[in-house]
Amino acid sequence: MEETGVNSSVTPPDPWAEVAARLGADLFLDLQPDPEASARGRGATLRRTLTEALRSAILDGRLPAGTALPPYRSLAADLGLARGTVSTVYQELIAEGWLTTRQGSSTRVADGAAHPDTAVNPTDTQIVGEEPATPPTFRFPHDFSLGQPCASMFPRTDWIRATRRVLTDVGDEAFAPSHPQGRPELRRALSGYLSRTRGVRTSADRIVLGTAVQSALELLSRNVFGDSLAVESHGLPFHWQAVERGGTRVIPIPVDDEGMVIDELERSDASAVLLSPSHQFPTGVALSPARRMQVIEWARRTGAIIVEDDYDGEFRYDRDPVGALQALGPDVVIHAGSMSKSLSPAVRAGWLALPPRLVDIVLGAKGLREPDASIVDQLILADLIDSGAYDRHIRRSRQFYRQRRDALVDAVSASGFEVPGIAAGLHAVVPVGHADEHTLVHQAFGRGIGVVGLSLFRHPDADPLPNGGLVVGFGTPAASTFTTDLQALRDLLAVSPAARRVVP
């Protein structure tokens, strides 16, 4: 008979230990706000601070691979933050590969998120301002992440041919330090292309070349926007962050099924506004004709500046072409674009088509030498446009993505959903209730499906949209896996009780 007294070798189960295990690691994160900072925008600041604090804890080894994090509700209570703030940070870090989750299990630090050879040693000497480590790379087995086209669509043959022509024909002066406005060949080619395909009213001397919309926003924030910039309540967080780094306060303005609510913009104290009028990210709606005229009139009346992010403007499928907003007001609209969706994020080429009065201001801000854009790539892109190869690539890509869009709609519809807002672009929003969104995203990650929730793109100071959603990028999956990836997504939607509670 076993002994059950004080000296028994059988230890009774400790229910509190089981509870503690489910609650994950106990974390100390210093999130003290700046006492002199304005209360406005504090939600965005706290979210960014928490994200950076968790990354830092992973990189310096305080949170080793496999460590279970507290549930977001628990961590929110510990830190005195809103649950939605912590949930959004978790989603962002899962999507970036820092964290991982499985259905019915805790959120944990991903394997490989901070290897010993890349993690920062606190005793190491570092240069002030130097990046502490390279962020981890992570690929979902079924990758529907956003922000990139299908890599296999890159026009390699045309790029090689254009490179040979350029390097054979260009003069030696092309390899000297360049003007900050960028190569005249690409500016001329772009002015014609944007006029022909997007209705932009510009010329080569009003185009300034750079690398991306994000870097352009930071430059404009430091030199053009003034005190405050209005943005769509749901959009790209790294755009808001770039603006805030430049010293401009961000004001979120609601969006509905006609785009940004311009009446609300007029009631704000914004001195500039950032819009994606042709294809609002992430909802997919276009700014209505009446609101287009309204925002142009507002800018002219108040002396404000409009920045038009021509997000996905070239990829339209089932609707008549929506021209650039800039065509209605070239005196008050900055038309911003890049090649990241049409070609690849690896091609660092972007542009600003500016009102004449802003050209010298932007060039002065950039400095005497072009600091970022590859001159060789600029010459290659000019050749692709002039030869017609870029137009052929866009037409081929549009057909390719239209077929993918149709296949995605079929797969999602088979699970009982209607997918709105994808007459253009490279992503879709599958509508679900707010209460279901977080659960569904975690179920997707547990199945190896890389998607994000619609709430990830809500500005912290903005009200939620009427419905939540699952944001699915159909440009990213490889051609060889797309059918399998769609089946995995369909299976998730078909069996998930959360996803079946669709808000009409």
Rosetta blueprint (number, residue, H / E / L):
1 M L
2 E L
3 E L
4 T L
5 G L
6 V L
7 N L
8 S L
9 S L
10 V L
11 T L
12 P L
13 P L
14 D L
15 P H
16 W H
17 A H
18 E H
19 V H
20 A H
21 A H
22 R H
23 L H
24 G L
25 A L
26 D L
27 L L
28 F L
29 L L
30 D L
31 L L
32 Q L
33 P L
34 D L
35 P L
36 E L
37 A L
38 S L
39 A L
40 R L
41 G L
42 R H
43 G H
44 A H
45 T H
46 L H
47 R H
48 R H
49 T H
50 L H
51 T H
52 E H
53 A H
54 L H
55 R H
56 S H
57 A H
58 I H
59 L H
60 D L
61 G L
62 R L
63 L L
64 P L
65 A L
66 G L
67 T L
68 A E
69 L L
70 P L
71 P L
72 Y H
73 R H
74 S H
75 L H
76 A H
77 A H
78 D H
79 L H
80 G L
81 L L
82 A L
83 R H
84 G H
85 T H
86 V H
87 S H
88 T H
89 V H
90 Y H
91 Q H
92 E H
93 L H
94 I H
95 A H
96 E H
97 G L
98 W L
99 L E
100 T E
101 T E
102 R L
103 Q L
104 G L
105 S L
106 S L
107 T E
108 R E
109 V E
110 A L
111 D L
112 G L
113 A L
114 A L
115 H L
116 P L
117 D L
118 T L
119 A L
120 V L
121 N L
122 P L
123 T L
124 D L
125 T L
126 Q L
127 I L
128 V L
129 G L
130 E L
131 E L
132 P L
133 A L
134 T L
135 P L
136 P L
137 T L
138 F L
139 R L
140 F L
141 P L
142 H E
143 D E
144 F L
145 S L
146 L L
147 G L
148 Q L
149 P L
150 C L
151 A H
152 S H
153 M H
154 F L
155 P L
156 R H
157 T H
158 D H
159 W H
160 I H
161 R H
162 A H
163 T H
164 R H
165 R H
166 V H
167 L H
168 T H
169 D H
170 V L
171 G L
172 D H
173 E H
174 A H
175 F H
176 A L
177 P L
178 S L
179 H L
180 P L
181 Q L
182 G L
183 R L
184 P H
185 E H
186 L H
187 R H
188 R H
189 A H
190 L H
191 S H
192 G H
193 Y H
194 L H
195 S H
196 R H
197 T H
198 R H
199 G L
200 V L
201 R L
202 T L
203 S L
204 A H
205 D H
206 R H
207 I E
208 V E
209 L E
210 G E
211 T L
212 A L
213 V H
214 Q H
215 S H
216 A H
217 L H
218 E H
219 L H
220 L H
221 S H
222 R H
223 N H
224 V L
225 F L
226 G L
227 D L
228 S E
229 L E
230 A E
231 V E
232 E E
233 S L
234 H E
235 G L
236 L L
237 P H
238 F H
239 H H
240 W H
241 Q H
242 A H
243 V H
244 E H
245 R H
246 G L
247 G L
248 T L
249 R E
250 V E
251 I E
252 P E
253 I E
254 P L
255 V E
256 D E
257 D L
258 E L
259 G E
260 M E
261 V L
262 I H
263 D H
264 E H
265 L H
266 E H
267 R H
268 S L
269 D L
270 A L
271 S L
272 A E
273 V E
274 L E
275 L E
276 S L
277 P L
278 S L
279 H L
280 Q L
281 F L
282 P L
283 T L
284 G L
285 V L
286 A L
287 L L
288 S L
289 P H
290 A H
291 R H
292 R H
293 M H
294 Q H
295 V H
296 I H
297 E H
298 W H
299 A H
300 R H
301 R H
302 T H
303 G L
304 A L
305 I E
306 I E
307 V E
308 E E
309 D E
310 D L
311 Y L
312 D L
313 G L
314 E L
315 F L
316 R E
317 Y L
318 D L
319 R L
320 D L
321 P L
322 V L
323 G L
324 A L
325 L H
326 Q H
327 A H
328 L H
329 G L
330 P L
331 D L
332 V L
333 V E
334 I E
335 H E
336 A E
337 G E
338 S E
339 M L
340 S L
341 K L
342 S L
343 L L
344 S L
345 P L
346 A L
347 V L
348 R L
349 A L
350 G E
351 W E
352 L E
353 A E
354 L L
355 P L
356 P H
357 R H
358 L H
359 V H
360 D H
361 I H
362 V H
363 L H
364 G H
365 A H
366 K H
367 G L
368 L L
369 R L
370 E L
371 P L
372 D L
373 A L
374 S L
375 I H
376 V H
377 D H
378 Q H
379 L H
380 I H
381 L H
382 A H
383 D H
384 L H
385 I H
386 D H
387 S H
388 G L
389 A H
390 Y H
391 D H
392 R H
393 H H
394 I H
395 R H
396 R H
397 S H
398 R H
399 Q H
400 F H
401 Y H
402 R H
403 Q H
404 R H
405 R H
406 D H
407 A H
408 L H
409 V H
410 D H
411 A H
412 V H
413 S H
414 A L
415 S L
416 G L
417 F L
418 E L
419 V L
420 P L
421 G L
422 I L
423 A L
424 A E
425 G L
426 L L
427 H E
428 A E
429 V E
430 V E
431 P E
432 V E
433 G L
434 H H
435 A H
436 D H
437 E H
438 H H
439 T H
440 L H
441 V H
442 H H
443 Q H
444 A H
445 F H
446 G H
447 R L
448 G L
449 I E
450 G E
451 V L
452 V E
453 G E
454 L H
455 S H
456 L H
457 F H
458 R E
459 H L
460 P L
461 D L
462 A L
463 D L
464 P L
465 L L
466 P L
467 N L
468 G E
469 G E
470 L E
471 V E
472 V E
473 G E
474 F L
475 G L
476 T L
477 P L
478 A L
479 A L
480 S L
481 T L
482 F H
483 T H
484 T H
485 D H
486 L H
487 Q H
488 A H
489 L H
490 R H
491 D H
492 L H
493 L H
494 A H
495 V H
496 S L
497 P H
498 A H
499 A H
500 R H
501 R L
502 V L
503 V L
504 P L
